[in-house]
């Protein structure tokens, strides 16, 4: 019986030490005391470009670009770009 009491006492002490170390090391215990992170300013919205073939709007950074008659034309896919090139030869 004394052996079981010692094991339980050891487990309780180990749990308390674990949570205290976690509290001191990470600065919170279970996330209750989380520090508010400074939010960065939101990214500016990216300009949307319209695909002239299918009419889909895509962000400029994700669009496939083609320089046509000294203008940039933007496409949602390689297929739309190829269709455009076939139509405007």
Rosetta blueprint (number, residue, H / E / L):
1 X L
2 X H
3 X H
4 X H
5 X H
6 X H
7 X H
8 X H
9 X H
10 X H
11 X H
12 X H
13 X H
14 X H
15 X H
16 X H
17 X H
18 X H
19 X H
20 X H
21 X H
22 X H
23 X H
24 X H
25 X H
26 X H
27 X L
28 X L
29 X L
30 X L
31 X L
32 X L
33 X L
34 X L
35 X L
36 X L
37 X L
38 X L
39 X L
40 X L
41 X L
42 X L
43 X L
44 X L
45 X L
46 X L
47 X L
48 X E
49 X E
50 X E
51 X L
52 X L
53 X L
54 X L
55 X L
56 X L
57 X E
58 X E
59 X E
60 X H
61 X H
62 X H
63 X L
64 X E
65 X E
66 X E
67 X E
68 X E
69 X L
70 X L
71 X E
72 X E
73 X E
74 X E
75 X E
76 X L
77 X L
78 X H
79 X H
80 X H
81 X H
82 X H
83 X H
84 X H
85 X H
86 X H
87 X H
88 X L
89 X L
